[in-house]
Amino acid sequence: WLSWFAVWPDYQGQGIGKWLLAEICKTARVKGYRKIFIETYRHATFSRAVEFYQRQGFRQVGSVEQFLPDKSDMLVFMLDTGTD
């Protein structure tokens, strides 16, 4: 389980998040993990995160409706690591 992480706004757009996520995926493959799941939210605050994960190959595989106090949904994304 990897808890919350983010790239400070001043450093976004420089490839840091992409590099971090690639390292996480590489470590998962080495350890034999077949899938990586990410939770985020259908909320304006997280819209850039949703787009980022989709660009990195994650696809939405589930949701929990009205998860946040403001009734925003939790979104669950998955990436197959390619490990058999």
Backbone as JSON, one array per atom type, in Angstrom:
{
  "sequence": "WLSWFAVWPDYQGQGIGKWLLAEICKTARVKGYRKIFIETYRHATFSRAVEFYQRQGFRQVGSVEQFLPDKSDMLVFMLDTGTD",
  "N": [[0.85, -1.17, 0.0], [0.68, 2.06, -0.99], [0.53, 5.18, 0.22], [-0.98, 8.45, 0.1], [0.46, 10.56, -2.31], [2.04, 13.25, -4.02], [3.03, 15.66, -6.48], [4.56, 18.67, -5.84], [2.88, 21.68, -6.71], [4.5, 23.7, -8.0], [6.39, 22.17, -9.29], [5.11, 20.53, -11.02], [4.39, 19.17, -14.27], [6.91, 18.71, -15.19], [7.69, 16.16, -15.56], [8.16, 14.7, -13.28], [6.16, 13.37, -11.77], [5.39, 11.43, -13.61], [7.8, 9.99, -13.78], [8.01, 9.09, -11.09], [5.72, 7.43, -10.91], [6.34, 5.56, -12.89], [8.57, 4.33, -11.71], [7.37, 3.16, -9.49], [5.7, 1.33, -10.78], [7.63, -0.25, -12.05], [8.93, -1.37, -9.82], [6.78, -2.83, -8.8], [6.41, -4.73, -10.85], [8.87, -6.14, -10.67], [8.54, -7.29, -8.18], [6.58, -9.05, -8.79], [3.93, -8.3, -8.83], [0.75, -8.2, -10.28], [-1.17, -6.31, -10.92], [-1.89, -2.83, -10.53], [-3.59, -0.65, -8.46], [-5.32, 2.43, -8.22], [-6.77, 4.93, -6.27], [-8.84, 7.69, -6.74], [-10.7, 10.73, -7.18], [-13.89, 11.86, -8.41], [-13.94, 14.89, -8.81], [-13.45, 18.38, -8.98], [-10.99, 19.18, -7.88], [-9.39, 16.98, -8.24], [-9.24, 16.52, -10.95], [-7.04, 16.86, -12.7], [-5.39, 14.84, -11.8], [-6.85, 12.54, -12.48], [-6.79, 12.72, -15.29], [-4.01, 12.52, -15.64], [-3.43, 9.88, -14.69], [-4.87, 8.4, -16.58], [-3.47, 9.06, -18.92], [-1.15, 7.69, -18.37], [-1.8, 5.12, -18.82], [-3.6, 3.87, -17.12], [-6.82, 2.53, -16.45], [-10.25, 3.16, -15.74], [-11.83, 1.1, -13.44], [-13.77, 0.85, -11.58], [-16.02, 2.35, -9.16], [-17.07, 4.25, -6.31], [-19.97, 5.47, -5.34], [-20.84, 8.75, -4.25], [-18.84, 9.12, -2.24], [-17.16, 11.01, -0.93], [-17.54, 13.69, 1.52], [-18.83, 15.8, 0.16], [-20.33, 14.44, -1.61], [-18.99, 13.53, -3.86], [-17.79, 11.06, -6.14], [-15.7, 8.2, -5.49], [-13.11, 7.08, -7.55], [-11.8, 4.22, -9.09], [-8.86, 3.16, -10.49], [-6.96, 1.04, -12.68], [-3.92, -0.62, -13.56], [-2.49, -3.0, -15.6], [0.37, -4.79, -14.97], [1.73, -6.38, -16.71], [2.98, -8.63, -15.89], [3.11, -12.1, -15.79]],
  "CA": [[0.0, 0.0, 0.0], [1.37, 3.34, -1.04], [-0.46, 6.18, 0.59], [-1.03, 9.7, -0.66], [1.66, 11.24, -2.76], [1.76, 14.26, -5.04], [4.14, 16.53, -6.85], [4.28, 20.06, -5.48], [2.44, 22.38, -7.92], [5.59, 24.41, -8.68], [7.21, 21.21, -10.01], [4.29, 19.75, -11.93], [4.64, 19.41, -15.68], [8.33, 18.51, -15.48], [7.95, 14.73, -15.71], [8.47, 14.08, -11.99], [5.09, 12.42, -11.44], [5.51, 10.32, -14.56], [8.95, 9.21, -13.35], [7.65, 8.41, -9.84], [4.77, 6.36, -11.2], [7.07, 4.52, -13.63], [9.39, 3.6, -10.73], [6.44, 2.34, -8.7], [5.28, 0.23, -11.65], [8.79, -1.11, -12.23], [9.1, -2.12, -8.57], [5.67, -3.78, -8.72], [6.71, -5.83, -11.78], [9.98, -6.92, -10.1], [8.0, -8.05, -7.06], [5.61, -9.99, -9.3], [2.54, -7.82, -8.74], [0.12, -8.24, -11.6], [-2.02, -5.15, -11.14], [-1.75, -1.69, -9.63], [-4.85, 0.08, -8.33], [-5.22, 3.79, -7.71], [-8.03, 5.57, -5.92], [-8.9, 9.14, -6.83], [-12.08, 11.19, -6.99], [-14.55, 12.65, -9.44], [-14.08, 16.19, -8.16], [-12.6, 19.34, -9.7], [-9.66, 19.2, -7.27], [-8.64, 15.8, -8.69], [-9.41, 16.31, -12.39], [-5.72, 16.7, -13.32], [-4.89, 13.51, -11.42], [-7.58, 11.57, -13.31], [-6.21, 12.8, -16.63], [-2.64, 12.02, -15.56], [-3.45, 8.42, -14.61], [-5.32, 7.88, -17.87], [-2.35, 9.2, -19.87], [-0.13, 6.71, -18.02], [-2.3, 3.79, -19.17], [-4.58, 3.35, -16.17], [-8.21, 2.62, -16.88], [-11.19, 3.1, -14.63], [-12.44, -0.23, -13.3], [-14.82, 0.87, -10.57], [-16.3, 3.6, -8.47], [-17.93, 4.22, -5.12], [-20.76, 6.68, -5.46], [-21.04, 9.66, -3.11], [-17.87, 8.71, -1.24], [-16.68, 12.16, -0.16], [-18.61, 14.44, 2.2], [-19.59, 16.62, -0.8], [-21.02, 13.47, -2.47], [-18.18, 13.15, -5.02], [-17.51, 9.63, -6.23], [-14.34, 7.67, -5.54], [-12.85, 6.36, -8.78], [-10.73, 3.22, -8.96], [-8.17, 2.92, -11.75], [-6.09, -0.12, -12.63], [-2.93, -0.84, -14.61], [-1.94, -4.35, -15.64], [1.82, -4.61, -15.04], [2.29, -7.23, -17.75], [3.61, -9.8, -15.26], [2.24, -13.31, -15.84]],
  "C": [[0.88, 1.22, 0.0], [0.32, 4.39, -0.79], [-0.33, 7.41, -0.28], [0.35, 10.18, -1.07], [1.27, 12.21, -3.88], [3.05, 15.01, -5.35], [3.71, 17.96, -6.55], [3.93, 20.85, -6.74], [3.54, 23.11, -8.69], [6.44, 23.48, -9.55], [6.42, 20.33, -10.97], [4.6, 20.12, -13.37], [6.08, 19.21, -16.1], [8.7, 17.03, -15.6], [8.23, 14.0, -14.4], [7.42, 13.04, -11.63], [5.14, 11.2, -12.34], [6.66, 9.41, -14.16], [8.63, 8.42, -12.08], [6.74, 7.22, -10.1], [5.45, 5.23, -11.96], [7.94, 3.69, -12.69], [8.53, 2.69, -9.87], [6.03, 1.12, -9.52], [6.43, -0.75, -11.87], [9.02, -1.98, -10.99], [8.01, -3.18, -8.44], [5.93, -4.99, -9.63], [7.8, -6.74, -11.21], [9.47, -7.81, -8.97], [6.93, -9.05, -7.49], [4.16, -9.57, -9.16], [1.96, -7.72, -10.13], [-0.69, -7.0, -11.92], [-1.71, -4.07, -10.11], [-3.08, -0.95, -9.64], [-4.59, 1.44, -7.72], [-6.62, 4.29, -7.42], [-7.86, 7.07, -6.1], [-10.38, 9.51, -6.83], [-12.59, 11.98, -8.19], [-14.91, 13.99, -8.78], [-13.1, 17.13, -8.86], [-11.17, 19.36, -9.17], [-8.78, 18.08, -7.83], [-8.69, 15.58, -10.2], [-8.06, 16.14, -13.1], [-5.14, 15.33, -13.0], [-5.56, 12.43, -12.28], [-6.98, 11.55, -14.71], [-4.79, 12.23, -16.66], [-2.62, 10.49, -15.55], [-3.89, 7.8, -15.94], [-4.21, 7.97, -18.91], [-1.26, 8.16, -19.61], [-0.61, 5.28, -18.25], [-3.27, 3.17, -18.19], [-5.97, 3.5, -16.76], [-9.12, 2.48, -15.67], [-11.87, 1.74, -14.61], [-13.54, -0.27, -12.24], [-15.01, 2.25, -9.99], [-17.14, 3.32, -7.23], [-18.67, 5.54, -5.13], [-20.85, 7.43, -4.14], [-20.1, 9.34, -1.95], [-17.42, 9.85, -0.34], [-17.83, 12.9, 0.51], [-19.44, 15.31, 1.24], [-20.34, 15.77, -1.82], [-20.26, 13.14, -3.75], [-17.89, 11.66, -4.96], [-16.02, 9.34, -6.08], [-14.24, 6.91, -6.87], [-11.69, 5.41, -8.56], [-10.18, 2.95, -10.35], [-7.22, 1.75, -11.58], [-5.12, -0.1, -13.81], [-2.45, -2.27, -14.49], [-0.45, -4.21, -15.85], [2.47, -5.45, -16.12], [3.01, -8.44, -17.2], [2.65, -10.96, -15.29], [2.37, -14.12, -14.58]]
}
